[in-house]
Amino acid sequence: MLLVWSVLTGQQVKRAANGAEGPVLDHYSAAATRAHLSAVADPLLAAARPDRIGAVFCDSLEVYGSDFTVHLPEEFTRRRGYDPLPHLYLLRVEGPGHATFRADYYRTLSELYEENFVAVLGRWSQDAGVDLRIQNYGEPPATISSYRHARAFEGEGWGWLGLPETRWAAAAAHRYARPVVSAEAFTWIHSPSLRATPLDLKGEAHEHFLSGVNQFFMHGWPYSAEDAPGVGNLFYAAGALDDRNPWWPVMPELSRYLTRLGWLLRQGRAVADVAVLVPSAAIYAEMGTGGPYGCNLWRGTARALGDIPARIRTAGLDFDLLDDDALAGLDPHTFRAVVVPWLGPLGSRARAFLRAARDAGVAVLTIDDDPGQVQPAPERWVSPRGVDLRGDSVTGDAVPNHAVPDGAELGEVVPADRLAEVLVGRIGADCAVRTGADVVGVVHRDLGPVQVYLVVNTGADQFRTGLRPRVGYSRWALADPAHGTVLDARTLERTDAAPPWIEVELAPYGAQVLITGVADEPWPAPGEQGVRPREEELEISGWSAGPAEGPLRPVRLPHVWESDDEVPAHLDSLRYEAVVTIPENVRTGEPASTAQVLLDLGPTQPIDPDALAERGLPPQSFRAEVDTPVGEVAEVIIDGSSVGHLWGTALPDRHHRGTACGVRAGRARRGWGRGDRTPHRVGRALGGLARRGRRYRTARPHRGDQASPRGAVSDAGPAARHHNGGERTPGGAPTRRPTRVDRWPRGSDGLATRWRASPRRR
């Protein structure tokens, strides 16, 4: 005998505001939703005034174990056509028809959630004159299409080769014509709090861009009173992105970078050539509070699809997810290919869409070997090679509105390990990446006569590869998104032949923008103001260091603060100073517009993966896996004038021209030009800067993992050489070739600077 009853989950509102304590509401009940809005939302909105509110926000759904509501039996019977009560035991026990019943049961929960919570909340926000922004995933089992009742769609999580929540939100935005896709970004960034650096933030932001995001809500900014003890109040999942961080002076520059790319990725339309059908029936059949993903439809979908997203992306293509509701009224010509992960029967709407797509010439590909996640039992579904569906529903009939597709609907049946190959053979790559497609990601926006591609290196090695877009063009340009500088631009001599590969070289965690088109107007070219090679080179000697407002003493590079007993533990900034003599011909400039001096602090090096494995970061915690010469950020001061900050990674200059002199941090070398020389004092203040008359020290890196420098200056080495990550070998390892550095990038302030910074190894 199996006894079944319903009871409150007992879950309390997490981190409730004053007066909002108590049990979570019933998301399957419209009455409960309206009561909450009346008691909580209406007074808040009236106090703040709707015209001052950008949007009402609903965070991710975390109502764990919520799988029943008092009116569910009646609603189930009305929607599914039979009484669920005699079959509730099938939610816990496998038997004849259990897959069908579970699919019906959890589909009913999805519908009740959408109708009684999201739709009610959406109508309330419209009546109140405010937008609704929602993270529509988690538990209850929200579908992609239930986003449609909100104005703004949001996700979280990074991982461009997988299926993060941001991809769930982006798919809904593309289907329901929302131009902005936001992300709760930087949650758990380089955990715990106050460890993250600007490079960490930039690297994770790139992952979000590749997943379809074009707006960021940074997580988080925990309030901390001025007199709070220690480093102040923190929130366990937040990066604490405020002026307690020593790198805060470069936050405006980072914000401008993200804003510029976010704006660019809202232009035109997102290009996704492949549609992936969400196998809802099979995922619902695996749901349950005792299952591997509870009642979370997004998590179940990610598990069911396995590495299908990665196979599509590394083929030079992008994809959108489609659920049953998203198929209503959808033109099959929207996509070039449709991928069907075979896990069970499909609904009548999905089967009709597949038939229409195939008739329209769209490639329909069905994955026939389980991609490794959901294991359908033989008595529930059959292989697509067997097109008969045994009656296994609780009523003795075939699954209501579901059946195994016939041969015309299945299209071409392929194994998962050949998906990328078959896709490229059938529709071609949208933007082919010659090598390193698992490291170099591309996201494409179609602006009509102009195509825009954001190209991102997601790895810790410098990388050189080639790009070949599908859309025809006669001109192309590569631009630096940090400053909008054109790095390279070409016009094709012939457009009747296959275009050559567009060569691109990316710094670790770097990005460039590729623009193609057939415009008649001349496109800008790099170096038009004058070109001349770098002439001379000198390494600086005689470095001194000390507090920002204190005496200096000689130091030798590399200088690691933790290894220097004379550096007080409470310091979060240190001043380095040296004198360098710049030749007269460089100082005066020939011409003046090209007179530049490079301060080279040395190369960026990847961190040993074995060392990273010992650090114990949470799986969702992003960090840039590189060491660069500056611990976090450096302010460069020349003769008392600040000329900018150093952070991030950059390339040896293959595009910017006009560097007349290279200055390296190290021993003095010969090779200067003749003529008068003028000494210049170079200072670098590393680490924190003043915060309202008070200084804070970031968390020390001694928390169970290997200690690393909180402020370190690296020796640039004896020669101007670097390891240049190139084409990857078939085994995946980068082939490194030492290459002479003969040109260097130009800083926006006129001081040619190779922008280098390092997250502290923690």
N, C-alpha and C positions, 0 to 999 in steps of 0.2 A: 504494500500500500504506500502511495506517495501523497503526502499532504501538501497542499499549495495554499498560500495565503499572501496578502499584501501588507506591507508595513512601511512607515516612513523610513527613508534612508538614514536619517539622523545627521546628515551632513549640515554643518553650520556655514554661514557666509564667511568666507576667508577675509581676514583683515578688514572687517566691517567698520564703517564710520559710526560715529556716535548716533544711536537710535536705529541703526540698520542691522543690529545683531539678531541672530536667530537662525532658524532652518532656511535652507535655500527654497526658492519658490518652485512650483510645479510648472515646468516649461511646456507641458502638454495641455495646459489648461488656459484658455483665453481669459476666464474669470480671474485666475491668479495673476496673470500678466497685467490685466487692467487694474487690479487692486494694488499691485506694486507701483505702477505708473502713477496712480492717483495719490498714494501715500508718500512716495519718495521723489519721483521725477517731476511731477507738477510743481510742488513747492520749490524745488531747486531751480527749475527753469524760470519760475515767476520771480524769484529773488535775483537771478542773474540777468534776466531779460533776454529773450530769444535773439534779438539783433546783435547781442554781444557774444553769442555762442557760435562757434564754427560748426560743431557737430556733436551729437549725442553718441557716445561710444559704448559698444558692447564688446567686452573682452572675450577671449577664447572660452569655449564651453567646457566646464570642468565639473559637471554634475555627475559624479561617478556613481555607478550602480542604479541610475534612474532608468528603469525599464518597465514602469507600469503607471497607470493613472486610473482614477475611479471609473471614468467613462470609457475606458479602452474596450471592454467586451462589446458594448453596443456599436462603437465606431468600427471595430474590426469586422463585426458581422455585416454592417452596412457596406463596407468597402470590399471585403473579400468574399462575402457570400456564404459564410458558414460560421458557426459558433466556435470561438477559440477555447472556451473553458474546458471541454473534455480532452483537449490536446495539449494543455499547458505543460504536462510532464515531458513533452518532446523538447522543451527548451533545455532540459537537463539530461535526458536519456535519448540515445540514438535508437531509432526503430523505423519501421516503414513510414515514409512520408515526413521524417523529421526535417529534412533539408527544405522541403517545400513550406512546411509550417513555419520554420524559423525565418525564411525569406519573407513570407507574408507578414509575420509578426513584427519584425524590425522595420520593414517597409512602412507599416502602419505607424510605428513610432516616428519615423522620419516625417511622414505627412502631418501628423498631429503637431510635432514641433514647429514645422514651417507655418502651418495655418494658425496656430494658437499662440505662438511667441513671435517669430520674425515678422509675419504679416501684420500682427496687431501692433508691434513696435514700430513697423514702418509707417502704418497709417497714422499712429499717434504723432510721430515726428513730422510728417507732412502737415497735419492739422496744426501743429505747434509752430511751424515755420522754421524748423531746423533740419539739417541733414542727419541721416543715420549712418554711422560708420561701424562696421561689424567685422569681427573675426569669427567667421561662420564655419567652425570645425570643432570636433571633439565629441563630447557626450552631453546631450542626446545626439543621435546619429544624423548630423546635418548633411544634406546633399550639397553638391556644387551649386545647383540651381536655386537653392533656398537663399542664396546671396541676393537674388534679384529684387527682393523687397527693400533693400537698403540703397542708399545713394553712393556710398563709398565702401570699397571692398579692401580688406586688409588681411595679411597673413603674418607669419613669423617663421623663423627657422631658415637655415642656409644649407647649401648643398646642391649645386646646379646640375649635377649628374644624377640626382635622386628625385624624390617627390616631396619636397618640404611643403609646409602649409602655404608658403608664398606662391608656389605653383598652383595650388588649389584655388587661391584667390585670383591669380592672374588668368586662369582658364575661365573662371566665371566672368571676369571683367571683359575679356575678349569676346565672349559669347553675348553678353548683355550690354555691350557698348559703353563701358565705363572707361574713360581715358586714363584715369589715375588709379594705380595699384600701390597701396602703401604697405609698409612692413613695420612691425614692432621689431626694430633692429637692435642689435648689440646686446640682447638678453644673454647673460652668462659670458659676455665677451672676456676672454682671457681671465677667467675666474680664478681666485676671488676678486672682489672689487679693488679698484685702484692699481691693477696690474696692467691694464690695457694701454696701448700706445696709439698714436695716430695711424701708424702703419697697420696695426690690428684692425682698426675701424675701417680703414680704406679697403683692406683685403676682404673683410666680411661684406662690405657694401658692394663690392664687385660681384660676389656670389649672389646677392639679392638682385642686382641688375640683370644678371644672366637668367634669373628665374622669372623675370617679367615685372619686377618692381620698378617704380619711378618716383617714389616719395618715401621719406623716412620719418618715423617717430622713434626717437632715440631712447632706449631703455637702459638706464633711467637716470633720473635726476633727484635722488633722495634728499629731502630737506634736512639740513643740519644747522642748528643754531651756532652762532659765533663762539659761544662758550662751551660747546660740547667737548667732552674729553677726548684726548688722542686725536685721531684723524677725523673725528666727527661721526655722525650717524650714517649707517650704510644699510642697503637693502640686499639681501643675500644673492638675488639673481640679477642685480644691476651692475653696470660698469662704473657707476658713480661719475658720470660725465659732467663734471663741473670744475670750478677753479681751484679745487684742492689738488688737481693733477698738475705736476710740474710742466707738462707739455701744453697747458691751456692756451698760451699765447698763439699757438698755431691753429686753434680751433676755427677762427674765421677763415683761414685759408682752406682747411678741410671742408668746411661748410660750403664755401663757394664752389669747390670741386664737385661735391655731391649735388648741389643745386644745379650746376651747369649740365651735368649728365642726366639728372632727373628731368629737366626741361627738354633736353634733346630726345629722350626716350618717350616723350609724350607726343611727339610730332608724328603725323601720318598714322599708319596702322602697324600693329605688330604682325610680323610674318611668321606664321606657324603652318607648315605644309602638311603636317601629319596630325590626324585626329586619333586619339586613343579612347575607345569605348570603355567606360567603367563597368566591370562585370558585377553589377550590384547584387544580382540574385545569389551568386556564389559567395559574395562577401557577407551578405545578410545571413546566409546559411551557416557561417562560421562564427557569428556573433554570440554574445552572452557574457554575463558578468564573470563567468569562470573561464572565458576564452582568452586567447592571446592578446586581443585588443579591445575587450569589453564591448561597448556599443559605439565605438569610434569608427565611423565609416571612412574618414580620411586615412586613419592609421591602417585599417584593413585594406584599403586600396593600395597604399604604398607597399604593404607586405605582399599583396597579390601580384602586383606588377613586377616586383623584383628588380632586375637590371634592365628592363625594357626601356625606361627613360634614358639610361646611360647609352644604350645601343643606338637610340635615335639621335641623341646629341652628338655622339662621337662620329656619326655618319655625316656631319655637317648640316643637320636638320634641326628644326624645333617642332614642338608638339603642343596641342591643347587637349585637355580631358573633356569628355562629353558624357553626361549621364542621360537617362531616359527623357527627362523633361527638357533638357537642352536640345534634343533632337527635333522638338516640335517646331515646324516652320523653317527648319534650317536648310539652306540651299546646299545640296551635296557638292556643288562646284567650289564651295568655300575651301576645301582641302584637296590636295593632290593625292593623298593616300589616307586610308583608314585602317588602323590596326585593331584587331579583335583578340584580346587575350582570352583564349578558350578555357573557361573554368566552369561553364554550366550553360543552361538554356538562356535565351535572350527574349526580351519582351517583343510584342508585336511592332511597337514603334521602332525599335532598333533593327528588327529584321526588314521592315519596310525601307528604312534609311539605307541599309546595306544594299538592298536590291536597286534602289534609285541611284546610289553612288556608282555601283558597277555599270548600270546602264548609261551613266553620264561619262564613263571612261575613267573614273577615279580608281586607283589601285586599291583593292581590298585584300588585306593580308590577315590571315588567321594564324595565331600562334598555337601549334598543336601539341607541343610538349610543355608540360607544366613548368612555368618559369621558376619553380623551386619554392613556392611559398604555400599557397592553399592546396590541400590534397583532397580533391573531391572523391567521395567513396563511390564504388561502381554501382551500388544500388540506387544512387541518387541521380547522377548525370552520366551520360555516355560520351565517348570520344566523338569529335566532329566527323571522324571517318565513318561512324555508324550513325545514320541520320534518323533512326527511329527513337522516339522518346517513350520509354516505358512509363505507364501510369503509376506514379508513386505519391500523388497528393493524398491528403487525408480524406478527400471525398471519393477517392477511387478513380478520378478522372485525371487527364493530363494537367500539368501545372497551369493554373489560370493565366491566360494571356502570355504564357511563355512556352517556347518550344525550341528544339535544336534547329538551327538554321539549315536550310537545304544547300545543295552545292552552289546554286546561283548566288546565295547570300554569303556563303563562306568566302568566296573568292579563291585566292591562292593560299593553300595551307603550307606554312613554312615553320621549321624549328626556330626557337628563339636565337640560337647562336648564329643563324644566317640572316637575321632580320636586317641588320645594317647593310649587308651586301645586297640583299634583294631590294631594299628601299632605294639605294643609290642606282641600282640597275633599272628600276622602274621609273623613278621620277628625277633622279639626279640630286646632287647636294645643293642646298640653297647657297651655302658658302663653304666650299671645300677647304679643308685645312690640310696642307701637304703632309705634315708630321706633327705629332703631339696633340692630336684632337682630344685626348683625355685631359690635357693640361690647358690648352688654349681654347677658350669658349667664345662664341660669337652670338650676339643678339642683333636682329635685323629689323629696321623700321622702313616701311615703304612710303615715300613722300611723293610718289608719282614720277616726275622726271628725274628725281634725285633719290638715291638709295643710301641709307646710313647704316653702318655696321659698327657696333661697339665690340672691340676685340680685346680680350682680357687674358693675361697670363695668371692662372690661379696657383702657380707653383712657386717654389723657392729658388729656382734656377733661372738665370737669364736665358731667354729662348728665342731662337730664330727659326722662322718657318715661312711658308708661302700661303697666300689666300687666292681663291679663284671664285668670285661670285657667279651665280647663274644668270642673273639679270644682266642683259647686254649694256655696254657702256663704251664710250670713246675717251672718257677722261676719268682720272681718279686722283684722290689726294688723301694723304695720311696726316692727321692732326693730333696734337698733344692736348688731351682734355683738361689738363691742369691750367693752361694759359691760352688755349686756342691757337697756338702756334702751328703753322703748317710745316710738317717735317719733310714731306716729299710730295711731289705732284708730277703726273705724267699725262701726256696725250698719246693715244695709240695711233700708230701710223696706218694700221689696217684693222678694220672691224669685221671683215668677212672671214676671218680665221679664228681659231680658238685663242683667246687672250693668254698672254704669258702669266705666270704666277706673280702676284704682287708680293714682293718681299717685305717682311715686317720683322722687326727685332724688338722684343719686349723685355723690360726690366722685371726682376722678381716682383710679383704682385702688381705689375704695371698694366696700363691699358692705353690703347690708342683708338682713334675714331677713323674709320675708312669711309670715304664719301665717293660714290660713283655717279656718273650721269652723262648726258649727251648735250649739256648746255653749250650754246654758241659763244658765250662770253669767256674770255680768257680766265683760267683759274690761277690763283696765286701759286707762286713757286718759292721754295725756300732759298735763302741766301741771296736775294736779289739786291740787297743793299751793299754788296761787296763781299768778295771771297778771298780769304788768304789763309794759309795753313798756320797752325800753331808753331811758333818759331823757337821758343826757349823754354827751359825747364829748370826749376830750382827746388830743393827740399829745404824746409825751414828747420833750423836748429835753435837750441837755446830756449825751449819752452819753460815757462814758469806757471805755477798754479797756486790758487788760494781762494779764500772766501770772496764773495762778490764785493764786499766792502772791507777788505783787510789786506795784510801784507802778502806778497807772493814769494814762493820759493821754487828753486829749480826742480823739475821733474823729468823723468825719462818716459818716453812712449814705448809700448802701450802703458797707460796708467789706469789701474783698476782701483776704485775708491776703497772697496772692502779690504784690499791688500795693503793699504797705506794707513798706518797707525796715526799719522798726523792729520788725517781727515776726520773731523768730528762726526759722530754717528748721526747727529741731528741735522746735518746739512743736506739740503736737497738741491743745491746749486753750487757750482764751482766755476771759477773764472780761470781760463787758460790764456796765456799771452805770449806772443813772440814778435820779433821784428824781422821784416823782410825788406830787401832793397829792390825796387822795381826799376828796370832800365828806363832811361829817358824816352827812348823811342816808343816804348809801350805806354808810358805814362801820358805822353802827349797825344799819342794815337796817330796812325797813318792809314786811313783817315780816322778822326776821333770816334766816329760812329762804330768802328770795328775794334777799338782798343778795349780789350777785355783781359781779365786775369782770372784764372781758375784756381780755386782752393780745393784741392783733392785730398780727401780724408781716407782713401783706400777703398777696396772692393767690398761687396756684400757676399757673405758666405752662408750657404744653407746650414741649418742645425742638424746634427746627427739624428736620424729618426729613432735610433735606440735610446738616445738621451731623452727625446720627447716622450717616449713610451713610459718613462719612469716618473713623469711629472704628475700624473693622476688628474688631469683636467677632466671635467664632465664631458660626455660625448658631444653635447651641444655647444661647447665652449670653443670659440674660434681664436686662433692665434697665428700670427705670421711666423713661419718656421725658418727665420733667417736671423743672422747676426750681422749688424752693420756697424760702422765705426763709432757712431754716437749712441749713447745709451738710450736716450729718448728724443731729446730735441736740443739743438744748439742755436744760439743767437750769434750771428757773425757781426763783429764790430770792427770797422776800419777807421783808424785815427779818430776814435770817439764817436763815429757815426754808425748807427745800426743799418745794415744792408739786407737783413732778412734772417730767416730761420732755416735750419737744415733738418729735414726729417724725410722718411720714406726711402725709396730706391729710385735709381735712374740708370740710364745707359751711358757708356762712353759716346761722345757725340759723333754720330754718323750723318747728321743732318744740319745742325746749326753750324754756321761758319764764323770765322773772325776771331777766334781765341788767339791772342798774341803771346800769352805766357801761361805756363802751368806752375802752380805753387803747391808743393807737397809737404805734408807734415812729417818731417824726418830729419836726416842729416843733410848738411849743405852739399850741393853738388856743383860741378862746373857746367858751363854751357850757356851762361848768360851772354847777351850781346854786349858790344862795346858801347861806351858813352856814359853820360852822367847817370847816377843812380840816386834815387830818393828813398830813404827808409820809411816804411809804413808799419804801424803797430797793428797786429792782428790779435783780436781777443775773441774768446769763445766762452760764453757762459752756459754751462751745461746744467740740465735739470730744472728745478723750480724757479719761478720768478715771484716777486712780491705779490701777495694777495691782501689787499686792503690793509697794508701795514703789518701783515702777519704772515708767517711762513709755515707751511705744512710739509711734513715728510711723508712720502708715499710708503706704502707697506714694504717692508724689507723682504727680499726673496728667500728667506730662510724658513720655509714652512713645509718641512718634510721632503723637499726636493733639493736638487743640487743648487748650491749658491751660485749667484752670477752677479756681474757688476751692475749697480744701479746707475753708475755713471762711468763710462770707460772711454778712453781715447786710444784708438788703434794706431799702430805704426803702419805707415803706408808702404813700407818695403823699399828695397834698394832700386827698383826700376819701375818705370811707368808701364807695367804690364798687368794684364788681368786675365782671369779665366772667362772665356766667352762661351756660354752654354749654346750649343748649336743643335743640329738635327739630332733627334733621338735614334738610338740604335733599335733594331727589331725587338730586342729584349726590353726596351722601355727606358734604359739608363741613358742620360744625356752624354753626348760625346763632347768633351771639353777640349778646346784648343786655345792655347795662350796666344793672344793677339796684341800687337803693339797698339797702344792708344795714341792716336795722333790728332784727334779733335775732341772737343769737349762741349757740353751743352751751355747755352747762354741763360743766365738767370734773368728773371723779369726786371731786376733792378739794375741791369747793366753789368753786374759782376758775374762773370761766367762761373757758374757753380754746379758741381755735380751733387744733386740733392740726395744726400745719404743720411740715413738715421737707422738706429737699431732698437727694436724692442729689447728690454732687458731680459736676458735669459733667466727664466724663473724655474 
